[in-house]
Amino acid sequence: MNKSIEIHKISSEMTLNLRREILRNNTIESNLCHFKWDKHEKSFHLGAFNNKKIVGIISILNTSTKTNNIRRLRGMAVKKKYQKNGIGSKLISRAEEILVSENIFLIWLKAREKAINFYLKKGYRKIGEPFEIINIGIHYYCEKKLNK
Ligand SMILES: CC(C)(COP(=O)(O)OP(=O)(O)OC[C@H]1O[C@@H](n2cnc3c(N)ncnc32)[C@H](O)[C@@H]1OP(=O)(O)O)[C@@H](O)C(=O)NCCC(=O)NCCS
């Protein structure tokens, strides 16, 4: 399956259905799944396509109004039946390649406890103590320094 997966840049609107389904358990409307900074000119979104259908997403957000070399990873999700097939790895690797080409040196995120081992395997490290996000659960701040 992994071989037939293609990664492309997509609009933030194209992430909404999967954000709703996988990250919000279909509990809220997809038009409430927008993130602040989705539309910043330096933010971007990637989709993993299987036969023209989006089965995975990742968003990289510029969360600062000042020029900076840091980005936030957010809204990473793979459709349930496609998980553990290397699609998340493809998405995160492609995002990091793009960031390196843009001279971004640090990426950070709030990782869900359930997904922390995925990020650790991808070279991210935990920062500080776990914390709770209401209605979602325990999270860890994580970061990765990107090398050229
Ligand atoms: C977390 C997620 C994006 C990973 O995507 P994926 O396509 O399943 O990941 P991959 O198949 O590329 O996995 C890469 C490695 O991480 C491991 N891994 C993946 N998800 C994991 C998880 N939730 N817990 C522990 N390990 C995990 C895989 O087993 C694999 O290990 P290996 O290299 O030793 O074989 C996906 O499982 C998902 O959408 N989960 C639900 C939503 C979520 O929690 N998103 C993250 C919000 S912070």
Ligand as a Chemical Component Dictionary entry (heavy atoms), coordinates in Angstrom:
data_LIG
# 
_chem_comp.id                   LIG 
_chem_comp.type                 NON-POLYMER 
_chem_comp.pdbx_formal_charge   0 
_chem_comp.three_letter_code    LIG 
# 
loop_
_chem_comp_atom.comp_id 
_chem_comp_atom.atom_id 
_chem_comp_atom.alt_atom_id 
_chem_comp_atom.type_symbol 
_chem_comp_atom.charge 
_chem_comp_atom.model_Cartn_x 
_chem_comp_atom.model_Cartn_y 
_chem_comp_atom.model_Cartn_z 
_chem_comp_atom.pdbx_ordinal 
LIG C1  C1  C 0 0.113  8.881  14.960 1  
LIG C2  C2  C 0 -0.147 8.617  13.466 2  
LIG C3  C3  C 0 -0.244 9.921  12.702 3  
LIG C4  C4  C 0 1.036  7.786  12.921 4  
LIG O1  O1  O 0 0.847  7.519  11.548 5  
LIG P1  P1  P 0 1.095  6.062  10.971 6  
LIG O2  O2  O 0 0.929  6.115  9.493  7  
LIG O3  O3  O 0 0.243  5.102  11.704 8  
LIG O4  O4  O 0 2.633  5.855  11.368 9  
LIG P2  P2  P 0 3.747  4.926  10.663 10 
LIG O5  O5  O 0 3.101  3.701  10.098 11 
LIG O6  O6  O 0 4.557  5.739  9.731  12 
LIG O7  O7  O 0 4.617  4.500  11.940 13 
LIG C5  C5  C 0 6.001  4.761  12.095 14 
LIG C6  C6  C 0 6.465  4.035  13.344 15 
LIG O8  O8  O 0 5.772  4.557  14.485 16 
LIG C7  C7  C 0 4.998  3.534  15.111 17 
LIG N1  N1  N 0 3.719  4.104  15.517 18 
LIG C8  C8  C 0 2.790  4.655  14.731 19 
LIG N2  N2  N 0 1.755  5.090  15.475 20 
LIG C9  C9  C 0 2.062  4.801  16.746 21 
LIG C10 C10 C 0 1.399  5.005  17.966 22 
LIG N3  N3  N 0 0.207  5.603  18.037 23 
LIG N4  N4  N 0 1.998  4.582  19.090 24 
LIG C11 C11 C 0 3.204  3.984  19.041 25 
LIG N5  N5  N 0 3.900  3.763  17.898 26 
LIG C12 C12 C 0 3.325  4.166  16.772 27 
LIG C13 C13 C 0 4.820  2.466  14.047 28 
LIG O9  O9  O 0 4.594  1.201  14.611 29 
LIG C14 C14 C 0 6.141  2.539  13.305 30 
LIG O10 O10 O 0 7.144  1.885  14.043 31 
LIG P3  P3  P 0 8.313  1.059  13.288 32 
LIG O11 O11 O 0 9.061  2.084  12.454 33 
LIG O12 O12 O 0 9.113  0.509  14.407 34 
LIG O13 O13 O 0 7.631  0.054  12.443 35 
LIG C15 C15 C 0 -1.460 7.804  13.241 36 
LIG O14 O14 O 0 -1.358 6.569  13.897 37 
LIG C16 C16 C 0 -2.729 8.520  13.686 38 
LIG O15 O15 O 0 -3.354 9.216  12.879 39 
LIG N6  N6  N 0 -3.154 8.330  14.945 40 
LIG C17 C17 C 0 -4.393 8.925  15.446 41 
LIG C18 C18 C 0 -4.360 10.449 15.473 42 
LIG C19 C19 C 0 -3.222 10.992 16.318 43 
LIG O16 O16 O 0 -3.003 10.551 17.450 44 
LIG N7  N7  N 0 -2.501 11.944 15.736 45 
LIG C20 C20 C 0 -1.376 12.583 16.417 46 
LIG C21 C21 C 0 -1.842 13.778 17.181 47 
LIG S1  S1  S 0 -0.505 14.495 18.123 48 
# 
loop_
_chem_comp_bond.comp_id 
_chem_comp_bond.atom_id_1 
_chem_comp_bond.atom_id_2 
_chem_comp_bond.value_order 
_chem_comp_bond.pdbx_ordinal 
LIG C1  C2  SING 1  
LIG C2  C3  SING 2  
LIG C2  C4  SING 3  
LIG C2  C15 SING 4  
LIG C4  O1  SING 5  
LIG O1  P1  SING 6  
LIG P1  O2  DOUB 7  
LIG P1  O3  SING 8  
LIG P1  O4  SING 9  
LIG O4  P2  SING 10 
LIG P2  O5  DOUB 11 
LIG P2  O6  SING 12 
LIG P2  O7  SING 13 
LIG O7  C5  SING 14 
LIG C5  C6  SING 15 
LIG C6  O8  SING 16 
LIG C6  C14 SING 17 
LIG O8  C7  SING 18 
LIG C7  N1  SING 19 
LIG C7  C13 SING 20 
LIG N1  C8  SING 21 
LIG N1  C12 SING 22 
LIG C8  N2  DOUB 23 
LIG N2  C9  SING 24 
LIG C9  C10 SING 25 
LIG C9  C12 DOUB 26 
LIG C10 N3  SING 27 
LIG C10 N4  DOUB 28 
LIG N4  C11 SING 29 
LIG C11 N5  DOUB 30 
LIG N5  C12 SING 31 
LIG C13 O9  SING 32 
LIG C13 C14 SING 33 
LIG C14 O10 SING 34 
LIG O10 P3  SING 35 
LIG P3  O11 DOUB 36 
LIG P3  O12 SING 37 
LIG P3  O13 SING 38 
LIG C15 O14 SING 39 
LIG C15 C16 SING 40 
LIG C16 O15 DOUB 41 
LIG C16 N6  SING 42 
LIG N6  C17 SING 43 
LIG C17 C18 SING 44 
LIG C18 C19 SING 45 
LIG C19 O16 DOUB 46 
LIG C19 N7  SING 47 
LIG N7  C20 SING 48 
LIG C20 C21 SING 49 
LIG C21 S1  SING 50 
# 
